[in-house]
């Protein structure tokens, strides 16, 4: 019966996620923020079951696929190109935030030790990978900013969790060695990267051993969990194992997997990541009910003010650190100034402002041990959980809600980086196909009419891609919109004809599904994947 009750809670959570995401898109609000607000609202509704967040569940079930997918969809080229700012944010800013928050906690909380204060700092220091990716991409932020934010959120969890574990161990045992902590950080990071690369390499090789797209998709789902478990067992960074694995796996997946597998895997992964992201943010909101049921401390007002001051500290450190990290390296290095001039200040301000905390911070707070090595209660454990929850709400909700008007005020301009790259890639791919056609035109097995038909198709693709390189973006956009509208009408006519044949009994549903999939692939290829039959 207990298992049935838990299943009912999962179903209710999924229904809530779908309803809240639908409403968020209608009111044009980033869905992670609205899900947290919805979870908060559900948490105060009478008779709603209390859902307690299990840290082990978060770290094992939620994080591996989310981190792996985020790394998979991160461009390795752009990650390398922006490695310096990413490292300054993911490692340098995490260290600075941890130290600043610990110093503030030492001043404001009587009796708190440095290890406990550092544990609090490490908990609230890393911005959330899920929030950064989900919000940044939906708001049309310039591509380089998205790359830096995603790269930061992929690595900062590893740095923060190593600091967290070191501080918690010092608080529990009363012993702390700086040299040992530094060595542990290096070994854990290197070990995580190596394990991730090994798992990704094995997964790519395994894909070549089977022709079953279902089995191949299952391999892609198991890989992040394998990387996480192996890294945890080896006391390495499981976060970096998933990040390194996802980055490397993407490099070999195109060659290792068949087209049917790639299509199926993308659909499965899109759904999985959407569900996990949605459930995570609702769970964050629902934790208010769990915290309230556990009993609020008598000094709730004091803790609320502490949470507000810690939030201001975390936000303020980022607002100071980001401009310094942009300017100082260029002041020191003339070569860097010439190669990569200072970005526009609106871009710098936006990066400095986006620092939402999320599920990793909450899970780390809840994972604090209940007792120390001596059996005494872990100092300030309940206070840290409440402060962490306040930081998450203030950064995720308040900063997140301000992003849309801030972007409007900053007027970041149109970023056509990916659009132009796509046009060039389409043109080069079509030219390569034409060159191959010329080589095969005289082969004994080719027919002249087939060669000419394909040549006309690829020539048309080159003509459609070329206007984007000329400069008149408005004319190019109108041309693309007109072509997509025309193609939508013709694809719709084909689909209606197939449905009519099925309804008349002339073809079976199997044939309809087979041909409809071809039409869907073509619609997705030209950007019409979300247009309905009557759209």
C-alpha positions in Angstrom: 0.0 0.0 0.0 2.9 2.3 0.7 4.2 1.8 -2.8 0.8 2.5 -4.2 0.6 5.8 -2.2 4.0 6.9 -3.6 2.9 6.1 -7.1 -0.2 8.2 -6.6 2.0 11.1 -5.4 4.2 10.7 -8.5 1.2 10.8 -10.8 -0.2 13.9 -9.0 3.3 15.6 -9.4 3.3 14.9 -13.1 -0.2 16.3 -13.6 0.8 19.4 -11.6 3.9 19.8 -13.8 2.0 19.6 -17.0 -0.7 22.0 -15.8 1.8 24.5 -14.5 4.1 24.4 -17.6 1.0 25.0 -19.8 0.0 28.0 -17.8 3.6 29.3 -17.7 3.8 29.2 -21.5 0.4 31.0 -21.8 1.5 33.9 -19.6 5.1 33.9 -21.1 6.8 33.2 -17.8 9.9 30.9 -17.6 8.5 27.6 -16.5 11.1 26.8 -13.7 10.0 29.9 -11.8 6.3 29.2 -12.2 6.8 25.6 -11.1 8.5 26.7 -7.9 5.6 29.1 -7.2 3.1 26.4 -8.0 4.9 24.0 -5.6 4.8 26.7 -2.9 1.1 27.1 -3.5 0.5 23.3 -3.4 2.5 23.1 -0.2 0.0 25.3 1.7 -3.1 23.6 0.4 -4.9 21.6 3.1 -4.7 17.8 2.9 -2.0 17.8 0.2 0.5 15.0 1.0 3.8 16.2 2.4 6.6 15.3 0.0 10.0 15.1 1.6 13.0 15.5 -0.8 15.5 12.6 -0.4 19.0 14.0 -1.2 20.2 10.5 -2.3 17.2 10.4 -4.7 18.1 13.8 -6.2 21.8 13.0 -6.6 21.3 9.5 -8.1 18.0 9.8 -10.0 17.7 13.4 -11.1 21.2 14.8 -11.6 23.0 12.2 -13.8 20.6 12.5 -16.8 20.2 16.2 -16.4 23.9 16.9 -16.3 24.6 14.4 -19.1 22.0 16.0 -21.3 23.2 19.5 -20.6 26.7 18.5 -21.5 25.6 16.6 -24.6 23.9 19.7 -26.0 26.8 21.9 -25.1 29.1 22.7 -28.0 32.6 21.3 -27.2 34.1 23.9 -29.6 32.4 26.8 -27.8 33.1 25.3 -24.4 36.8 25.2 -25.2 36.7 28.7 -26.6 35.1 30.1 -23.4 37.0 27.9 -21.0 38.7 30.9 -19.3 35.5 32.7 -18.3 33.8 29.4 -17.5 36.6 28.4 -15.1 36.6 31.9 -13.5 32.9 31.5 -12.7 32.7 27.8 -12.0 35.7 27.6 -9.7 36.8 31.1 -8.8 33.4 32.5 -8.1 32.4 29.4 -6.2 35.4 29.8 -3.9 34.7 33.6 -3.5 31.1 33.1 -2.8 31.8 30.3 -0.3 34.3 32.5 1.6 32.1 35.6 1.6 29.0 33.7 2.8 31.0 32.0 5.5 32.4 35.3 6.7 28.9 36.9 6.8 27.6 33.8 8.7 30.4 34.0 11.2 29.5 37.7 11.9 25.8 37.2 12.1 25.4 33.8 13.8 26.8 33.6 17.3 28.7 30.4 17.9 29.0 29.1 14.3 32.4 27.6 13.5 34.3 28.2 10.3 33.8 24.6 9.0 30.0 24.9 9.5 30.0 28.4 8.0 32.0 27.2 5.0 29.6 24.3 4.5 26.7 26.9 4.3 28.8 28.9 1.8 29.5 25.8 -0.4 25.8 24.9 -0.3 24.6 28.2 -1.7 27.5 29.0 -3.9 26.7 27.1 -7.2 24.0 28.5 -9.5 21.7 25.7 -10.7 22.4 24.0 -14.1 18.7 23.3 -14.7 17.6 26.8 -14.0 20.3 28.5 -16.0 19.7 26.3 -19.1 15.9 26.3 -19.0 15.6 30.1 -18.4 18.5 31.3 -20.6 17.5 29.5 -23.7 13.9 30.5 -23.5 14.6 34.2 -23.2 16.6 34.6 -26.4 19.8 35.5 -24.7 22.9 35.9 -27.0 24.5 32.6 -27.8 27.9 33.3 -26.1 26.2 34.2 -22.8 24.2 31.0 -22.9 27.4 29.0 -23.6 29.2 30.6 -20.6 26.3 30.1 -18.3 25.7 26.5 -19.3 29.5 25.8 -19.0 29.6 27.4 -15.6 26.6 25.4 -14.3 28.1 22.2 -15.6 31.3 22.6 -13.6 30.5 24.6 -10.5 28.5 21.8 -8.9 31.7 19.7 -8.8 33.7 22.5 -7.1 31.0 23.3 -4.7 30.3 19.7 -3.7 34.0 19.0 -3.0 34.2 22.1 -0.8 30.9 21.0 0.9 32.1 17.5 1.7 35.4 18.8 3.0 33.7 21.4 5.2 31.1 18.9 6.5 33.8 16.4 7.3 35.8 19.1 9.2 32.6 20.1 11.1 31.8 16.5 12.0 35.3 15.4 13.0 36.8 18.7 14.1 39.8 18.2 11.8 40.7 20.2 8.7 43.8 20.1 6.5 43.9 22.7 3.7 46.6 20.7 1.7 44.6 17.5 1.9 41.4 19.3 0.8 43.3 20.8 -2.3 44.7 17.4 -3.2 41.2 15.8 -2.8 39.8 18.4 -5.1 42.4 17.7 -7.8 42.1 13.9 -7.5 38.3 13.9 -7.4 38.1 16.2 -10.5 40.7 14.2 -12.5 39.1 10.9 -11.5 35.6 12.1 -12.5 36.8 13.2 -15.9 38.6 10.0 -16.6 35.6 7.8 -15.5 33.2 9.9 -17.7 35.4 9.6 -20.7 35.7 5.8 -20.2 32.0 5.3 -19.8 31.2 7.4 -22.8 33.8 5.6 -24.9 32.4 2.2 -23.9 28.8 3.4 -24.6 29.8 4.5 -28.1 31.5 1.2 -28.9 28.5 -0.7 -27.5 26.2 1.2 -29.8 28.0 -0.3 -32.8 27.3 -3.8 -31.6 23.6 -3.7 -32.0 21.1 -2.7 -34.7 18.1 -2.4 -32.4 17.2 1.3 -31.9 15.3 0.5 -28.7 18.4 -1.1 -27.2 20.6 1.7 -28.4 18.3 4.3 -26.8 18.5 2.3 -23.5 22.3 2.4 -23.7 22.2 6.2 -23.9 19.9 6.3 -20.8 22.1 4.0 -18.8 25.4 5.7 -19.6 24.9 8.7 -17.2 23.9 6.5 -14.3 26.9 4.2 -14.9 29.2 7.2 -14.9 27.7 8.6 -11.7 27.7 5.3 -9.8 31.3 4.4 -10.8 32.5 7.9 -9.9 30.8 7.7 -6.5 32.2 4.3 -5.8 35.7 5.6 -6.7 35.3 8.7 -4.6 35.7 10.9 -7.7 33.5 13.7 -8.8 30.3 12.2 -10.2 29.3 15.6 -11.5 32.4 15.9 -13.7 32.0 12.3 -14.7 28.6 13.1 -16.2 29.8 16.3 -17.7 32.9 14.8 -19.4 30.9 11.8 -20.5 28.1 13.9 -22.0 30.6 16.1 -23.9 32.6 13.1 -25.2 29.5 11.0 -26.0 28.2 13.7 -28.3 31.4 13.6 -30.4 30.9 9.9 -31.2 27.2 9.5 -31.2 26.5 10.7 -34.7 28.8 8.1 -36.2 27.9 5.3 -33.8 24.1 5.5 -33.9 21.7 4.9 -36.8 19.3 7.7 -37.9 16.3 5.9 -36.4 18.2 5.7 -33.1 19.0 9.4 -33.1 15.4 10.3 -33.8 14.1 8.0 -31.1 16.7 8.9 -28.5 16.1 12.6 -29.0 12.4 12.1 -28.4 13.0 10.0 -25.3 15.6 12.3 -23.9 13.5 15.4 -24.5 10.6 13.9 -22.5 12.8 12.5 -19.7 14.6 15.8 -19.2 11.4 17.8 -19.3 9.8 15.5 -16.7 12.8 15.5 -14.4 13.2 19.3 -14.6 9.5 19.9 -14.0 9.3 17.5 -11.0 12.5 19.1 -9.5 11.1 22.6 -9.5 7.8 21.5 -8.1 9.6 19.6 -5.4 11.6 22.7 -4.4 8.3 24.6 -3.8 6.8 21.7 -2.0 9.6 21.6 0.5 8.1 24.5 2.3 5.3 22.2 3.6 7.9 19.6 4.6 10.0 22.2 6.5 6.9 23.5 8.2 5.7 20.1 9.3 9.2 19.3 10.7 8.7 22.3 13.1 9.8 25.9 12.5 12.4 27.2 15.0 11.6 29.9 17.5 14.0 32.3 15.9 12.3 32.2 12.5 12.3 35.9 12.1 16.1 36.0 12.7 16.6 33.2 10.2 14.5 35.0 7.6 16.7 38.1 7.9 19.8 35.8 7.8 18.5 34.2 4.6 17.9 37.6 3.1 21.4 38.8 4.0 23.1 35.6 2.7 21.1 36.0 -0.5 22.3 39.6 -0.9 25.8 38.4 -0.2 25.7 35.7 -2.9 24.1 38.1 -5.4 26.5 40.9 -4.6 29.6 38.8 -4.9 28.6 37.7 -8.4 27.8 41.3 -9.4 31.3 42.3 -8.3 33.2 39.2 -9.5 31.9 39.1 -13.1 33.0 42.6 -14.1 36.4 42.0 -12.5 36.8 38.6 -14.2 36.0 40.4 -17.5 38.3 43.4 -17.1 41.3 42.2 -15.1 42.5 39.4 -17.4 42.4 41.8 -20.3 44.3 44.5 -18.4 47.0 41.9 -17.6 47.2 40.3 -21.1 47.4 42.5 -24.2 47.1 39.4 -26.4 43.8 38.6 -24.8 42.6 42.1 -25.3 43.3 41.9 -29.0 42.0 38.4 -29.4 38.9 38.8 -27.3 37.9 42.4 -26.6 35.7 43.3 -23.6 32.2 42.2 -24.4 29.4 44.8 -24.4 28.5 45.9 -20.8 24.9 44.8 -21.1 26.1 41.3 -21.7 28.4 41.5 -18.7 25.6 42.8 -16.5 23.3 40.0 -17.6 25.9 37.3 -16.8 26.4 39.0 -13.4 22.7 39.0 -12.6 21.9 35.4 -13.7 22.8 33.3 -10.7 19.7 31.3 -9.7 20.2 28.6 -7.1 18.2 25.3 -7.2 18.0 21.7 -6.5 21.7 20.9 -5.8 21.8 23.5 -3.0 18.6 22.2 -1.4 19.7 18.5 -1.7 23.1 19.4 -0.2 21.5 21.1 2.7 19.1 18.2 3.4 22.1 15.8 3.1 23.9 17.4 6.1 24.5 14.7 8.7 22.2 14.7 11.7 25.0 14.1 14.2 28.8 14.6 14.4 31.4 11.9 14.9 31.0 12.4 18.7 27.2 11.8 18.5 26.3 15.4 19.2 23.7 17.1 16.9 25.3 18.6 13.8 25.6 22.3 14.6 23.0 24.6 13.0 21.6 21.9 10.7 18.0 23.1 10.7 19.1 26.7 10.4 21.2 26.0 7.3 18.3 24.2 5.6 16.0 27.2 6.2 18.6 29.7 5.0 19.3 27.6 1.9 15.6 27.5 1.1 15.4 31.3 1.5 18.4 31.7 -0.9 16.9 29.5 -3.5 13.6 31.3 -3.4 15.1 34.8 -3.5 17.5 34.0 -6.4 15.3 31.7 -8.4 12.1 33.6 -8.1 13.1 37.2 -7.7 16.1 37.2 -10.1 14.3 34.9 -12.5 11.2 37.1 -12.6 13.3 40.2 -13.3 15.2 38.6 -16.3 12.6 39.3 -18.9 12.2 43.1 -18.1 16.0 43.3 -17.7 16.7 41.8 -21.1 14.1 44.2 -22.6 15.8 47.2 -20.9 19.4 46.1 -21.9 18.3 45.8 -25.5 20.9 43.1 -26.3 20.2 43.1 -30.0 19.7 40.2 -32.4 22.2 37.4 -32.2 22.3 35.5 -35.6 25.4 33.4 -34.8 23.7 30.0 -34.9 21.4 31.1 -37.8 24.4 32.0 -40.0 26.3 28.9 -38.9 23.3 26.7 -39.8 23.0 28.4 -43.3 26.7 27.8 -44.0 26.5 24.2 -42.8 23.5 23.5 -45.0 25.3 25.0 -48.0 28.5 23.0 -47.4 26.6 19.8 -46.8 24.6 20.3 -50.1 27.8 21.1 -52.0 29.4 17.9 -50.7 26.3 15.9 -51.8 26.6 17.5 -55.3 30.3 16.7 -55.5 29.5 13.1 -54.6 26.7 13.0 -57.2 29.2 14.1 -59.9 31.5 11.2 -58.9 28.7 8.7 -59.1 27.0 10.0 -62.2 28.9 7.6 -64.5 28.5 4.6 -62.2 26.8 1.6 -63.9 24.1 1.3 -61.2 23.0 5.0 -61.2 20.1 6.3 -63.4 20.4 9.6 -65.1 16.9 10.8 -64.0 17.7 10.0 -60.3 21.0 12.0 -60.5 19.3 15.0 -62.1 16.4 14.9 -59.6 18.8 14.9 -56.6 21.0 17.5 -58.2 17.9 19.8 -58.5 17.1 19.2 -54.8 20.6 20.0 -53.5 20.9 23.1 -55.8 17.7 24.4 -54.4 19.0 23.9 -50.9 22.1 25.9 -51.7 20.0 28.7 -53.1 17.8 28.8 -50.0 20.8 28.9 -47.7 22.8 31.5 -49.5 20.8 34.7 -48.8 21.6 34.4 -45.1 25.2 35.1 -45.9 24.6 38.2 -47.9 23.5 40.6 -45.2 19.8 41.5 -45.9 18.5 39.6 -42.9 15.0 41.0 -43.2 14.7 39.8 -46.8 16.2 36.5 -45.9 13.8 36.1 -43.0 10.8 36.9 -45.3 12.0 34.4 -47.9 12.4 31.6 -45.3 9.0 32.4 -43.8 7.4 32.2 -47.2 9.0 28.9 -48.1 8.1 27.4 -44.7 4.5 28.5 -45.1 4.4 27.0 -48.6 6.0 23.7 -47.4 3.6 23.6 -44.4 0.6 23.8 -46.8 2.0 21.0 -49.1 2.9 18.7 -46.1 -0.5 19.3 -44.6 -2.2 18.3 -47.9 -0.2 15.1 -48.0 -1.0 14.3 -44.4 -4.8 15.0 -44.9 -4.8 12.7 -48.0 -3.1 9.9 -46.0 -5.6 10.3 -43.1 -8.5 10.2 -45.6 -7.2 7.0 -47.1 -6.9 5.4 -43.6 -10.5 6.5 -42.8 -11.7 5.0 -46.1 -10.0 1.7 -45.3 -7.7 2.0 -48.3 -4.6 1.8 -46.2 -3.9 0.5 -42.7 -2.8 2.5 -39.7 0.7 0.9 -40.0 1.1 2.5 -43.4 -0.2 5.8 -42.2 2.3 5.8 -39.3 5.1 4.9 -41.6 4.4 7.6 -44.2 3.5 10.1 -41.5 6.9 9.7 -39.9 8.6 10.7 -43.1 6.4 13.8 -43.3 7.2 14.6 -39.6 10.9 14.3 -40.2 10.7 16.7 -43.2 8.6 19.1 -41.1 11.1 19.1 -38.3 14.0 19.5 -40.6 12.7 22.9 -41.9 11.5 24.1 -38.6 7.8 23.1 -38.7 8.0 20.4 -36.0 5.6 22.2 -33.6 3.0 23.1 -36.2 -0.2 21.0 -35.9 -2.3 19.8 -38.8 -4.7 22.8 -38.3 -1.9 25.2 -37.3 
